[in-house]
């Protein structure tokens, strides 16, 4: 999937909604906002805004965590 946009490209109307849906699909499948930013050539804030427009429920920060109790060290 090619998400790269030419510089100074403005997305409006259905094209914007379509692109936001592509970003949402990638984000839901596990791609981070930072990775999407690199893939599109757009800022973190721009990608975050587009995902918000697409209705994404954002993951918490920091990635997965795991317990470090004695039972986890087996």
PyMOL commands that set and color helices and strands:
alter all, ss='L'
color gray80, all
select helices_A, chain A and resi 13-28+33-40+44-53+70-73
alter helices_A, ss='H'
color red, helices_A
deselect
rebuild
show_as cartoon
